[in-house]
Amino acid sequence: MSVDTYTFVEGRGYMVSWPPEERFVISPPDDIRKQMAAKCANEGYITAFITSMELHDDQIIGYFLCRGIGG
């Protein structure tokens, strides 16, 4: 799974989505977490964090922001 571009949603953060891997696990898979962290690191921030998540049919939609030194 690869995220090439991120859509920024005002008031929510960057949007990313993934299919649920297990019925009771809704956190981002490792590859998505690494891509989010890389995006933030490329912008000079320390880490990425999820601000909210939504369940839609067979997708989980997460919104994340970056924090730490950055910018």
Secondary structure, DSSP 8 states (H G I E B T S, - for coil): ------EEETTTEEEEEE--SBTTB-S--HHHHHHHHHHHHHTT-SEEEEEEEEEETTEEEEEEEEESS--
